[in-house]
Amino acid sequence: MDMMQTETFAHLPTVEAPVVYLAHMPEKPHSYTFPQPPGMPMSNIVTETHTVGIHDMRPIARDLSLDREGFELIHSPTTQQNFYDEEELRRVCYPETERAAMAATGAKRVVIFDHTIRKRQWNGEDRMPGVPRQPVARIHGDYTETSGPQRVRDIMGDEAEELLKHRFAIVNLWRPITGPLYDAPLALIHAATVAPHDWVTHDLIYRDRVGEIFALTYNPLHMWFYAPAMRTDEALLLKCFDSERDGRARFMPHTSFEDPNAPADKLPRESIELRMLVFF
């Protein structure tokens, strides 16, 4: 990261807030995605909390790049009426999202392969029966060197091996369903401030397979950003994986956090993230 960019960030409005990192562990972290028998822990993860400065990205939003910072804030109005209507999502929201991703990346092809709606339930725990998906309050990256290409194989079938000969990326579009959003906004780390040794692979154990994501250990050089009070006509694009190894952002860590400037009567977060394969 160049000195001019660092000086620009230093003048941005900033909040101080705790975020949850992975502590250094002797064994590989793992988590189950389904309920375990009584007395069996859902995860072996050991965490540590650090208070960090999180910069307001809005003053520099026009200059953000998926290939440099690993994220962008975009104007993204939607005609979607009911985000809980699966048929409408695929008919309306999916094509809108594909067009937004193609415009931002210059990709030749975009394939949305799933989405997740998160609806905050106070004191609710993610992935528990009867509880909507909850904001993730631990720093993570969605894909690793192994699980990024595997996702192409899982989704693209007979086309996969040919597609894997060329550059591809996995990009998420994240937007509030209700706004302005004050509860559990996303905090994002500038990809260029993450050192290779900060990443730790983390197994996600499903009933029928084992997936892999990244956890992150603390580094005081990490530079954090967020978009306060996001509106429903705004969205964040997140670079979760890139196969290109030419120095551009390849992975981008993120987490939800509690904004100390949020009003006491804030509405619980409702958001949707759409995940897509982006082919060049």
VOMI-797375 format. One record per residue: residue number from 1; x, y, z of N, C-alpha, C in turn. Coordinates in nm, 3 decimals. Example, Ala and Ser with C-alpha at 12.3 -4.5 7.8 and 13.67 -1.06 7.14 Angstrom:
% residues 2
R resi    n.xx    n.yy    n.zz   ca.xx   ca.yy   ca.zz    c.xx    c.yy    c.zz
R    1   1.319  -0.569   0.780   1.230  -0.450   0.780   1.320  -0.330   0.780
R    2   1.285  -0.225   0.708   1.367  -0.106   0.714   1.290   0.003   0.787
//
This chain:
% residues 280
R resi    n.xx    n.yy    n.zz   ca.xx   ca.yy   ca.zz    c.xx    c.yy    c.zz
R    1   0.085  -0.118   0.000   0.000   0.000   0.000   0.089   0.124   0.000
R    2   0.057   0.223  -0.087   0.144   0.339  -0.096   0.114   0.439   0.015
R    3   0.212   0.529   0.039   0.202   0.625   0.147   0.086   0.722   0.129
R    4   0.060   0.763   0.003  -0.048   0.857  -0.022  -0.183   0.798   0.018
R    5  -0.203   0.669  -0.013  -0.328   0.604   0.022  -0.342   0.594   0.174
R    6  -0.234   0.561   0.243  -0.237   0.551   0.388  -0.273   0.684   0.452
R    7  -0.216   0.792   0.400  -0.246   0.925   0.454  -0.391   0.963   0.429
R    8  -0.446   0.923   0.314  -0.587   0.950   0.286  -0.676   0.879   0.387
R    9  -0.647   0.755   0.417  -0.727   0.680   0.512  -0.720   0.741   0.651
R   10  -0.606   0.797   0.688  -0.588   0.851   0.822  -0.684   0.966   0.849
R   11  -0.733   1.034   0.746  -0.822   1.149   0.764  -0.970   1.110   0.756
R   12  -1.000   0.982   0.739  -1.140   0.939   0.731  -1.202   0.935   0.871
R   13  -1.333   0.963   0.880  -1.402   0.941   1.008  -1.386   0.796   1.051
R   14  -1.367   0.774   1.180  -1.334   0.640   1.230  -1.409   0.612   1.359
R   15  -1.455   0.489   1.375  -1.512   0.445   1.503  -1.418   0.339   1.562
R   16  -1.417   0.330   1.693  -1.342   0.225   1.762  -1.440   0.118   1.807
R   17  -1.413  -0.006   1.770  -1.506  -0.114   1.804  -1.431  -0.246   1.817
R   18  -1.481  -0.336   1.900  -1.419  -0.469   1.912  -1.457  -0.559   1.796
R   19  -1.360  -0.638   1.750  -1.383  -0.740   1.649  -1.319  -0.870   1.697
R   20  -1.366  -0.982   1.647  -1.327  -1.113   1.699  -1.235  -1.184   1.601
R   21  -1.111  -1.202   1.641  -1.011  -1.274   1.562  -0.999  -1.418   1.613
R   22  -0.932  -1.500   1.535  -0.891  -1.633   1.579  -0.764  -1.620   1.663
R   23  -0.761  -1.685   1.776  -0.638  -1.693   1.854  -0.548  -1.800   1.791
R   24  -0.418  -1.789   1.815  -0.327  -1.892   1.766  -0.358  -2.025   1.835
R   25  -0.376  -2.130   1.756  -0.418  -2.260   1.807  -0.322  -2.369   1.760
R   26  -0.298  -2.472   1.841  -0.212  -2.581   1.797  -0.279  -2.672   1.696
R   27  -0.413  -2.682   1.700  -0.483  -2.769   1.606  -0.559  -2.685   1.502
R   28  -0.603  -2.751   1.396  -0.678  -2.682   1.292  -0.818  -2.648   1.342
R   29  -0.863  -2.525   1.325  -0.999  -2.492   1.369  -1.104  -2.566   1.286
R   30  -1.213  -2.601   1.350  -1.325  -2.661   1.278  -1.455  -2.620   1.346
R   31  -1.563  -2.623   1.267  -1.697  -2.594   1.318  -1.796  -2.687   1.251
R   32  -1.893  -2.734   1.325  -2.004  -2.811   1.269  -2.115  -2.715   1.226
R   33  -2.182  -2.749   1.119  -2.291  -2.665   1.069  -2.427  -2.721   1.107
R   34  -2.429  -2.827   1.188  -2.555  -2.887   1.231  -2.542  -2.922   1.379
R   35  -2.654  -2.931   1.452  -2.648  -2.952   1.597  -2.576  -3.081   1.634
R   36  -2.496  -3.072   1.738  -2.421  -3.186   1.788  -2.491  -3.246   1.911
R   37  -2.458  -3.370   1.947  -2.518  -3.429   2.067  -2.488  -3.344   2.190
R   38  -2.573  -3.352   2.291  -2.550  -3.276   2.414  -2.410  -3.297   2.469
R   39  -2.345  -3.188   2.504  -2.212  -3.195   2.561  -2.100  -3.191   2.459
R   40  -2.134  -3.202   2.328  -2.032  -3.196   2.225  -2.029  -3.056   2.167
R   41  -1.915  -2.990   2.170  -1.910  -2.850   2.124  -1.931  -2.839   1.974
R   42  -1.990  -2.729   1.932  -2.010  -2.702   1.790  -1.880  -2.666   1.720
R   43  -1.781  -2.623   1.797  -1.656  -2.579   1.737  -1.543  -2.591   1.838
R   44  -1.420  -2.603   1.787  -1.303  -2.601   1.874  -1.231  -2.466   1.870
R   45  -1.294  -2.368   1.807  -1.229  -2.239   1.783  -1.201  -2.167   1.915
R   46  -1.083  -2.108   1.923  -1.045  -2.019   2.033  -1.029  -1.880   1.974
R   47  -1.100  -1.784   2.029  -1.099  -1.649   1.973  -1.033  -1.551   2.068
R   48  -0.999  -1.435   2.013  -0.953  -1.323   2.095  -1.009  -1.195   2.034
R   49  -1.046  -1.103   2.119  -1.110  -0.980   2.074  -1.011  -0.865   2.080
R   50  -1.010  -0.786   1.974  -0.925  -0.667   1.967  -1.011  -0.547   1.928
R   51  -0.987  -0.434   1.991  -1.054  -0.310   1.951  -0.972  -0.244   1.841
R   52  -1.039  -0.215   1.730  -0.971  -0.160   1.613  -1.042  -0.033   1.567
R   53  -0.972   0.049   1.491  -1.033   0.163   1.426  -1.093   0.121   1.293
R   54  -1.219   0.153   1.272  -1.289   0.114   1.149  -1.327   0.242   1.075
R   55  -1.268   0.260   0.956  -1.284   0.384   0.880  -1.416   0.385   0.804
R   56  -1.475   0.503   0.793  -1.591   0.526   0.709  -1.545   0.530   0.564
R   57  -1.591   0.436   0.483  -1.547   0.430   0.344  -1.618   0.528   0.252
R   58  -1.724   0.592   0.299  -1.805   0.674   0.209  -1.725   0.786   0.141
R   59  -1.637   0.857   0.211  -1.564   0.966   0.143  -1.474   0.918   0.030
R   60  -1.437   0.791   0.028  -1.348   0.740  -0.077  -1.417   0.635  -0.163
R   61  -1.549   0.626  -0.155  -1.621   0.517  -0.220  -1.593   0.510  -0.370
R   62  -1.580   0.625  -0.437  -1.558   0.624  -0.581  -1.422   0.566  -0.619
R   63  -1.330   0.563  -0.527  -1.195   0.516  -0.556  -1.171   0.371  -0.516
R   64  -1.269   0.308  -0.452  -1.250   0.171  -0.407  -1.250   0.074  -0.525
R   65  -1.175  -0.035  -0.511  -1.160  -0.130  -0.620  -1.162  -0.273  -0.566
R   66  -1.238  -0.358  -0.632  -1.236  -0.500  -0.596  -1.097  -0.559  -0.609
R   67  -1.020  -0.509  -0.705  -0.888  -0.566  -0.729  -0.779  -0.509  -0.637
R   68  -0.808  -0.399  -0.565  -0.708  -0.342  -0.474  -0.751  -0.363  -0.328
R   69  -0.860  -0.299  -0.288  -0.908  -0.317  -0.151  -0.978  -0.450  -0.132
R   70  -1.041  -0.500  -0.239  -1.118  -0.623  -0.230  -1.265  -0.600  -0.206
R   71  -1.310  -0.474  -0.209  -1.451  -0.443  -0.189  -1.485  -0.312  -0.258
R   72  -1.614  -0.295  -0.288  -1.666  -0.170  -0.345  -1.804  -0.144  -0.286
R   73  -1.836  -0.018  -0.268  -1.971   0.026  -0.231  -2.035   0.082  -0.357
R   74  -2.148   0.026  -0.398  -2.210   0.067  -0.523  -2.354   0.113  -0.502
R   75  -2.399   0.202  -0.590  -2.541   0.238  -0.596  -2.611   0.123  -0.668
R   76  -2.710   0.064  -0.603  -2.768  -0.059  -0.657  -2.917  -0.068  -0.624
R   77  -2.998   0.019  -0.685  -3.143   0.009  -0.661  -3.197  -0.123  -0.712
R   78  -3.301  -0.170  -0.647  -3.360  -0.298  -0.685  -3.511  -0.285  -0.697
R   79  -3.569  -0.363  -0.787  -3.715  -0.367  -0.799  -3.772  -0.486  -0.723
R   80  -3.688  -0.559  -0.652  -3.734  -0.670  -0.570  -3.830  -0.618  -0.463
R   81  -3.946  -0.682  -0.449  -4.045  -0.639  -0.351  -4.039  -0.722  -0.224
R   82  -4.033  -0.854  -0.239  -4.037  -0.944  -0.124  -3.914  -1.034  -0.127
R   83  -3.816  -1.005  -0.041  -3.692  -1.082  -0.042  -3.710  -1.223   0.014
R   84  -3.825  -1.251   0.070  -3.852  -1.384   0.123  -3.929  -1.472   0.023
R   85  -3.949  -1.419  -0.096  -4.015  -1.492  -0.205  -3.907  -1.549  -0.296
R   86  -3.883  -1.680  -0.288  -3.775  -1.743  -0.363  -3.792  -1.727  -0.514
R   87  -3.913  -1.743  -0.562  -3.936  -1.731  -0.706  -3.907  -1.589  -0.754
R   88  -3.951  -1.490  -0.679  -3.926  -1.352  -0.718  -3.777  -1.319  -0.712
R   89  -3.706  -1.373  -0.613  -3.562  -1.350  -0.605  -3.492  -1.395  -0.732
R   90  -3.525  -1.513  -0.779  -3.459  -1.566  -0.898  -3.502  -1.494  -1.025
R   91  -3.623  -1.443  -1.025  -3.675  -1.374  -1.144  -3.629  -1.229  -1.150
R   92  -3.617  -1.164  -1.034  -3.590  -1.020  -1.029  -3.450  -0.990  -0.976
R   93  -3.422  -1.035  -0.854  -3.298  -0.997  -0.788  -3.175  -1.061  -0.850
R   94  -3.185  -1.187  -0.889  -3.069  -1.254  -0.948  -3.021  -1.183  -1.076
R   95  -3.108  -1.157  -1.173  -3.059  -1.086  -1.293  -3.004  -0.947  -1.262
R   96  -3.067  -0.874  -1.171  -3.014  -0.742  -1.133  -2.872  -0.755  -1.078
R   97  -2.853  -0.854  -0.993  -2.722  -0.874  -0.930  -2.617  -0.915  -1.032
R   98  -2.654  -1.003  -1.124  -2.560  -1.044  -1.229  -2.516  -0.924  -1.311
R   99  -2.610  -0.836  -1.345  -2.574  -0.717  -1.425  -2.481  -0.626  -1.346
R  100  -2.508  -0.609  -1.217  -2.423  -0.523  -1.134  -2.281  -0.581  -1.125
R  101  -2.270  -0.711  -1.111  -2.138  -0.775  -1.101  -2.061  -0.765  -1.233
R  102  -2.130  -0.783  -1.344  -2.063  -0.773  -1.473  -2.014  -0.630  -1.498
R  103  -2.094  -0.531  -1.460  -2.053  -0.392  -1.478  -1.932  -0.359  -1.392
R  104  -1.926  -0.413  -1.271  -1.817  -0.382  -1.179  -1.689  -0.454  -1.213
R  105  -1.699  -0.573  -1.271  -1.580  -0.658  -1.290  -1.534  -0.668  -1.434
R  106  -1.622  -0.639  -1.529  -1.589  -0.662  -1.669  -1.590  -0.809  -1.707
R  107  -1.655  -0.891  -1.627  -1.658  -1.035  -1.652  -1.738  -1.068  -1.778
R  108  -1.707  -1.183  -1.836  -1.782  -1.233  -1.952  -1.907  -1.308  -1.909
R  109  -1.903  -1.363  -1.788  -2.013  -1.448  -1.744  -2.021  -1.446  -1.592
R  110  -2.142  -1.440  -1.539  -2.165  -1.441  -1.395  -2.271  -1.547  -1.366
R  111  -2.244  -1.632  -1.267  -2.339  -1.737  -1.228  -2.364  -1.725  -1.078
R  112  -2.485  -1.684  -1.041  -2.523  -1.681  -0.899  -2.555  -1.824  -0.858
R  113  -2.490  -1.870  -0.751  -2.513  -2.009  -0.712  -2.588  -2.025  -0.581
R  114  -2.598  -1.921  -0.501  -2.689  -1.928  -0.386  -2.700  -1.791  -0.320
R  115  -2.786  -1.784  -0.221  -2.802  -1.661  -0.143  -2.837  -1.698   0.000
R  116  -2.810  -1.605   0.090  -2.846  -1.623   0.231  -2.911  -1.495   0.281
R  117  -3.025  -1.511   0.345  -3.090  -1.399   0.413  -3.061  -1.411   0.562
R  118  -3.015  -1.303   0.621  -2.989  -1.300   0.765  -3.085  -1.203   0.831
R  119  -3.151  -1.251   0.935  -3.249  -1.170   1.008  -3.216  -1.180   1.156
R  120  -3.167  -1.071   1.210  -3.119  -1.072   1.349  -3.231  -1.110   1.445
R  121  -3.201  -1.205   1.528  -3.287  -1.240   1.641  -3.204  -1.217   1.765
R  122  -3.245  -1.124   1.849  -3.163  -1.089   1.964  -3.132  -1.214   2.046
R  123  -3.006  -1.232   2.074  -2.955  -1.349   2.148  -2.967  -1.480   2.070
R  124  -2.998  -1.471   1.940  -3.004  -1.591   1.858  -2.864  -1.635   1.816
R  125  -2.847  -1.764   1.792  -2.718  -1.819   1.752  -2.729  -1.875   1.611
R  126  -2.631  -1.842   1.526  -2.636  -1.884   1.387  -2.634  -2.036   1.375
R  127  -2.708  -2.085   1.274  -2.714  -2.227   1.239  -2.779  -2.315   1.345
R  128  -2.861  -2.256   1.430  -2.935  -2.335   1.528  -3.078  -2.357   1.480
R  129  -3.138  -2.473   1.509  -3.274  -2.502   1.462  -3.373  -2.396   1.506
R  130  -3.458  -2.354   1.413  -3.563  -2.258   1.444  -3.517  -2.114   1.452
R  131  -3.388  -2.089   1.428  -3.334  -1.953   1.435  -3.294  -1.909   1.295
R  132  -3.339  -1.792   1.249  -3.294  -1.745   1.118  -3.142  -1.732   1.115
R  133  -3.083  -1.735   0.996  -2.940  -1.714   0.985  -2.904  -1.579   1.047
R  134  -2.799  -1.578   1.128  -2.762  -1.460   1.205  -2.636  -1.395   1.148
R  135  -2.615  -1.265   1.176  -2.488  -1.203   1.136  -2.369  -1.280   1.194
R  136  -2.263  -1.293   1.116  -2.144  -1.365   1.160  -2.051  -1.268   1.230
R  137  -2.026  -1.290   1.358  -1.949  -1.195   1.440  -1.807  -1.243   1.463
R  138  -1.751  -1.312   1.364  -1.611  -1.355   1.373  -1.546  -1.332   1.237
R  139  -1.427  -1.279   1.235  -1.359  -1.245   1.111  -1.333  -1.371   1.030
R  140  -1.364  -1.365   0.902  -1.347  -1.483   0.817  -1.332  -1.441   0.672
R  141  -1.279  -1.532   0.591  -1.282  -1.524   0.446  -1.358  -1.644   0.395
R  142  -1.441  -1.625   0.294  -1.537  -1.728   0.256  -1.476  -1.848   0.185
R  143  -1.361  -1.829   0.118  -1.301  -1.938   0.041  -1.150  -1.940   0.058
R  144  -1.091  -2.057   0.033  -0.946  -2.075   0.043  -0.892  -2.118  -0.094
R  145  -0.762  -2.143  -0.099  -0.702  -2.193  -0.223  -0.767  -2.323  -0.270
R  146  -0.813  -2.403  -0.173  -0.875  -2.532  -0.207  -1.023  -2.518  -0.237
R  147  -1.095  -2.447  -0.152  -1.241  -2.446  -0.165  -1.291  -2.353  -0.276
R  148  -1.209  -2.255  -0.319  -1.251  -2.171  -0.431  -1.268  -2.251  -0.559
R  149  -1.163  -2.319  -0.607  -1.181  -2.404  -0.727  -1.284  -2.515  -0.708
R  150  -1.292  -2.570  -0.585  -1.388  -2.677  -0.562  -1.531  -2.627  -0.583
R  151  -1.556  -2.501  -0.549  -1.690  -2.447  -0.568  -1.726  -2.446  -0.717
R  152  -1.629  -2.415  -0.803  -1.655  -2.420  -0.947  -1.690  -2.563  -0.989
R  153  -1.616  -2.660  -0.937  -1.646  -2.800  -0.971  -1.785  -2.840  -0.921
R  154  -1.821  -2.795  -0.802  -1.952  -2.830  -0.745  -2.066  -2.773  -0.828
R  155  -2.048  -2.652  -0.881  -2.157  -2.579  -0.945  -2.162  -2.603  -1.096
R  156  -2.047  -2.608  -1.160  -2.043  -2.600  -1.306  -2.033  -2.735  -1.376
R  157  -2.024  -2.843  -1.301  -2.032  -2.976  -1.362  -1.929  -3.000  -1.471
R  158  -1.977  -3.042  -1.588  -1.887  -3.079  -1.697  -1.807  -2.962  -1.751
R  159  -1.853  -2.840  -1.727  -1.780  -2.722  -1.775  -1.662  -2.686  -1.686
R  160  -1.658  -2.739  -1.566  -1.569  -2.687  -1.462  -1.421  -2.689  -1.502
R  161  -1.372  -2.801  -1.551  -1.228  -2.812  -1.574  -1.181  -2.715  -1.682
R  162  -1.262  -2.692  -1.782  -1.225  -2.593  -1.883  -1.228  -2.452  -1.824
R  163  -1.329  -2.423  -1.746  -1.340  -2.290  -1.684  -1.222  -2.264  -1.589
R  164  -1.176  -2.368  -1.523  -1.066  -2.352  -1.426  -0.932  -2.325  -1.495
R  165  -0.926  -2.336  -1.626  -0.803  -2.303  -1.698  -0.787  -2.153  -1.715
R  166  -0.891  -2.078  -1.683  -0.893  -1.934  -1.704  -0.921  -1.864  -1.571
R  167  -0.900  -1.733  -1.568  -0.924  -1.659  -1.445  -1.071  -1.663  -1.407
R  168  -1.096  -1.683  -1.280  -1.231  -1.669  -1.226  -1.222  -1.610  -1.086
R  169  -1.334  -1.557  -1.039  -1.341  -1.503  -0.904  -1.474  -1.545  -0.842
R  170  -1.480  -1.536  -0.710  -1.606  -1.553  -0.637  -1.634  -1.421  -0.568
R  171  -1.747  -1.362  -0.601  -1.783  -1.229  -0.552  -1.920  -1.237  -0.486
R  172  -1.934  -1.172  -0.372  -2.063  -1.161  -0.306  -2.119  -1.020  -0.323
R  173  -2.248  -1.010  -0.343  -2.317  -0.882  -0.331  -2.400  -0.886  -0.205
R  174  -2.379  -0.788  -0.117  -2.443  -0.782   0.015  -2.523  -0.654   0.023
R  175  -2.651  -0.665   0.059  -2.733  -0.544   0.072  -2.828  -0.555   0.190
R  176  -2.863  -0.440   0.250  -2.968  -0.441   0.352  -3.104  -0.466   0.288
R  177  -3.188  -0.536   0.358  -3.327  -0.552   0.316  -3.411  -0.439   0.373
R  178  -3.376  -0.396   0.495  -3.438  -0.278   0.555  -3.327  -0.179   0.587
R  179  -3.360  -0.051   0.579  -3.256   0.049   0.603  -3.316   0.180   0.651
R  180  -3.230   0.272   0.692  -3.085   0.258   0.695  -3.042   0.153   0.799
R  181  -2.934   0.081   0.767  -2.889  -0.028   0.851  -2.787   0.020   0.954
R  182  -2.821   0.004   1.081  -2.731   0.041   1.190  -2.686  -0.082   1.271
R  183  -2.765  -0.188   1.266  -2.736  -0.306   1.347  -2.644  -0.402   1.272
R  184  -2.534  -0.438   1.335  -2.442  -0.539   1.281  -2.401  -0.511   1.137
R  185  -2.349  -0.391   1.107  -2.298  -0.367   0.972  -2.174  -0.451   0.946
R  186  -2.135  -0.458   0.819  -2.015  -0.532   0.782  -1.891  -0.444   0.799
R  187  -1.787  -0.502   0.856  -1.655  -0.440   0.860  -1.564  -0.522   0.770
R  188  -1.484  -0.453   0.689  -1.404  -0.516   0.585  -1.259  -0.473   0.599
R  189  -1.168  -0.565   0.574  -1.025  -0.534   0.583  -0.969  -0.512   0.443
R  190  -0.896  -0.403   0.426  -0.823  -0.378   0.301  -0.735  -0.499   0.273
R  191  -0.758  -0.564   0.160  -0.691  -0.692   0.131  -0.539  -0.680   0.131
R  192  -0.487  -0.565   0.092  -0.341  -0.549   0.082  -0.274  -0.540   0.218
R  193  -0.354  -0.525   0.326  -0.294  -0.515   0.460  -0.293  -0.648   0.533
R  194  -0.335  -0.755   0.465  -0.335  -0.888   0.525  -0.211  -0.963   0.479
R  195  -0.132  -1.009   0.574  -0.011  -1.087   0.541  -0.048  -1.234   0.522
R  196   0.026  -1.307   0.441  -0.005  -1.449   0.419  -0.016  -1.530   0.548
R  197   0.069  -1.499   0.648   0.066  -1.578   0.770  -0.052  -1.543   0.861
R  198  -0.130  -1.440   0.827  -0.249  -1.406   0.907  -0.363  -1.506   0.883
R  199  -0.364  -1.568   0.766  -0.472  -1.660   0.729  -0.453  -1.797   0.794
R  200  -0.565  -1.855   0.838  -0.564  -1.992   0.892  -0.682  -2.066   0.832
R  201  -0.658  -2.182   0.770  -0.769  -2.258   0.714  -0.855  -2.318   0.825
R  202  -0.984  -2.322   0.801  -1.084  -2.357   0.902  -1.186  -2.450   0.834
R  203  -1.201  -2.571   0.889  -1.296  -2.668   0.833  -1.438  -2.637   0.876
R  204  -1.529  -2.636   0.778  -1.673  -2.631   0.804  -1.729  -2.770   0.776
R  205  -1.778  -2.835   0.880  -1.820  -2.975   0.868  -1.972  -2.981   0.849
R  206  -2.013  -3.028   0.730  -2.154  -3.048   0.700  -2.187  -3.196   0.719
R  207  -2.313  -3.231   0.709  -2.353  -3.371   0.727  -2.291  -3.461   0.620
R  208  -2.271  -3.405   0.499  -2.228  -3.489   0.387  -2.094  -3.449   0.328
R  209  -2.028  -3.347   0.382  -1.902  -3.303   0.325  -1.830  -3.213   0.425
R  210  -1.706  -3.182   0.393  -1.628  -3.087   0.472  -1.585  -2.974   0.380
R  211  -1.626  -2.851   0.412  -1.584  -2.734   0.338  -1.469  -2.665   0.409
R  212  -1.416  -2.562   0.347  -1.301  -2.494   0.406  -1.315  -2.343   0.383
R  213  -1.297  -2.266   0.490  -1.295  -2.121   0.482  -1.165  -2.074   0.547
R  214  -1.146  -1.942   0.550  -1.032  -1.885   0.620  -1.079  -1.820   0.750
R  215  -1.002  -1.841   0.857  -1.009  -1.758   0.976  -0.889  -1.663   0.971
R  216  -0.884  -1.568   1.062  -0.779  -1.467   1.057  -0.723  -1.441   1.196
R  217  -0.591  -1.436   1.206  -0.527  -1.398   1.332  -0.492  -1.250   1.328
R  218  -0.474  -1.194   1.446  -0.459  -1.050   1.460  -0.327  -1.000   1.404
R  219  -0.335  -0.886   1.337  -0.218  -0.814   1.288  -0.251  -0.665   1.301
R  220  -0.170  -0.588   1.373  -0.202  -0.445   1.392  -0.199  -0.365   1.263
R  221  -0.145  -0.421   1.154  -0.141  -0.350   1.027  -0.273  -0.358   0.949
R  222  -0.366  -0.442   0.992  -0.494  -0.451   0.923  -0.565  -0.316   0.923
R  223  -0.616  -0.276   0.807  -0.691  -0.151   0.795  -0.837  -0.184   0.766
R  224  -0.924  -0.133   0.853  -1.065  -0.169   0.854  -1.151  -0.057   0.796
R  225  -1.264  -0.098   0.732  -1.356  -0.003   0.671  -1.500  -0.052   0.687
R  226  -1.594   0.044   0.684  -1.736   0.007   0.677  -1.812   0.122   0.613
R  227  -1.937   0.094   0.576  -2.027   0.195   0.519  -2.140   0.217   0.618
R  228  -2.135   0.324   0.697  -2.239   0.344   0.799  -2.375   0.375   0.737
R  229  -2.478   0.329   0.806  -2.618   0.359   0.771  -2.649   0.326   0.625
R  230  -2.614   0.206   0.582  -2.640   0.167   0.444  -2.788   0.168   0.413
R  231  -2.820   0.218   0.293  -2.957   0.224   0.246  -2.990   0.099   0.163
R  232  -3.117   0.080   0.136  -3.158  -0.038   0.058  -3.127  -0.024  -0.090
R  233  -3.088   0.096  -0.135  -3.046   0.112  -0.275  -2.894   0.110  -0.288
R  234  -2.826   0.061  -0.183  -2.681   0.046  -0.185  -2.646  -0.100  -0.165
R  235  -2.527  -0.137  -0.211  -2.479  -0.274  -0.191  -2.328  -0.272  -0.181
R  236  -2.275  -0.372  -0.112  -2.131  -0.395  -0.107  -2.097  -0.514  -0.196
R  237  -1.996  -0.499  -0.278  -1.938  -0.611  -0.351  -1.814  -0.656  -0.276
R  238  -1.804  -0.785  -0.248  -1.693  -0.841  -0.172  -1.618  -0.942  -0.257
R  239  -1.487  -0.926  -0.271  -1.403  -1.023  -0.342  -1.368  -1.134  -0.243
R  240  -1.424  -1.251  -0.262  -1.400  -1.363  -0.170  -1.291  -1.458  -0.220
R  241  -1.269  -1.458  -0.351  -1.165  -1.543  -0.409  -1.131  -1.490  -0.547
R  242  -1.003  -1.498  -0.584  -0.962  -1.468  -0.720  -0.850  -1.565  -0.756
R  243  -0.860  -1.628  -0.870  -0.758  -1.726  -0.910  -0.631  -1.659  -0.961
R  244  -0.639  -1.531  -0.998  -0.522  -1.460  -1.052  -0.422  -1.430  -0.941
R  245  -0.292  -1.448  -0.971  -0.187  -1.430  -0.871  -0.090  -1.320  -0.913
R  246  -0.142  -1.209  -0.959  -0.057  -1.102  -1.010  -0.045  -0.983  -0.915
R  247  -0.084  -1.002  -0.789  -0.075  -0.895  -0.691  -0.207  -0.829  -0.658
R  248  -0.311  -0.859  -0.734  -0.443  -0.802  -0.703  -0.501  -0.872  -0.580
R  249  -0.607  -0.813  -0.522  -0.675  -0.874  -0.407  -0.729  -1.011  -0.447
R  250  -0.700  -1.111  -0.364  -0.750  -1.246  -0.391  -0.851  -1.292  -0.286
R  251  -0.833  -1.253  -0.161  -0.921  -1.289  -0.051  -0.945  -1.162   0.032
R  252  -1.061  -1.149   0.092  -1.089  -1.027   0.168  -1.164  -1.063   0.297
R  253  -1.102  -1.043   0.413  -1.167  -1.080   0.539  -1.275  -0.979   0.578
R  254  -1.377  -1.029   0.646  -1.487  -0.942   0.687  -1.559  -1.003   0.807
R  255  -1.639  -0.921   0.871  -1.716  -0.964   0.988  -1.826  -0.862   1.014
R  256  -1.927  -0.899   1.088  -2.019  -0.799   1.141  -1.959  -0.741   1.269
R  257  -2.006  -0.624   1.307  -1.960  -0.564   1.432  -2.069  -0.473   1.486
R  258  -2.052  -0.428   1.609  -2.149  -0.338   1.670  -2.098  -0.195   1.659
R  259  -2.167  -0.114   1.581  -2.129   0.025   1.558  -2.162   0.107   1.683
R  260  -2.062   0.167   1.748  -2.092   0.245   1.869  -2.175   0.369   1.842
R  261  -2.185   0.411   1.715  -2.266   0.528   1.681  -2.411   0.492   1.648
R  262  -2.445   0.365   1.654  -2.581   0.323   1.620  -2.680   0.373   1.725
R  263  -2.801   0.413   1.683  -2.901   0.458   1.780  -2.948   0.344   1.869
R  264  -2.990   0.377   1.987  -3.033   0.274   2.083  -3.155   0.198   2.033
R  265  -3.240   0.263   1.953  -3.364   0.199   1.905  -3.346   0.141   1.764
R  266  -3.225   0.103   1.728  -3.198   0.050   1.594  -3.284  -0.073   1.566
R  267  -3.322  -0.087   1.440  -3.395  -0.206   1.398  -3.299  -0.323   1.383
R  268  -3.342  -0.445   1.414  -3.255  -0.561   1.394  -3.222  -0.578   1.246
R  269  -3.099  -0.618   1.222  -3.052  -0.629   1.084  -3.129  -0.732   1.004
R  270  -3.165  -0.694   0.882  -3.212  -0.786   0.779  -3.127  -0.759   0.656
R  271  -3.065  -0.862   0.603  -2.976  -0.844   0.489  -2.978  -0.968   0.402
R  272  -2.932  -0.951   0.279  -2.918  -1.064   0.188  -2.780  -1.059   0.124
R  273  -2.718  -1.174   0.111  -2.593  -1.184   0.037  -2.612  -1.285  -0.075
R  274  -2.573  -1.247  -0.194  -2.583  -1.333  -0.311  -2.442  -1.368  -0.354
R  275  -2.416  -1.496  -0.374  -2.281  -1.544  -0.405  -2.273  -1.586  -0.552
R  276  -2.166  -1.544  -0.617  -2.158  -1.569  -0.761  -2.019  -1.605  -0.807
R  277  -2.015  -1.691  -0.906  -1.893  -1.722  -0.978  -1.881  -1.621  -1.092
R  278  -1.764  -1.563  -1.104  -1.740  -1.459  -1.204  -1.629  -1.507  -1.296
R  279  -1.660  -1.524  -1.424  -1.565  -1.582  -1.519  -1.516  -1.474  -1.618
R  280  -1.387  -1.480  -1.649  -1.324  -1.381  -1.736  -1.276  -1.446  -1.866
//
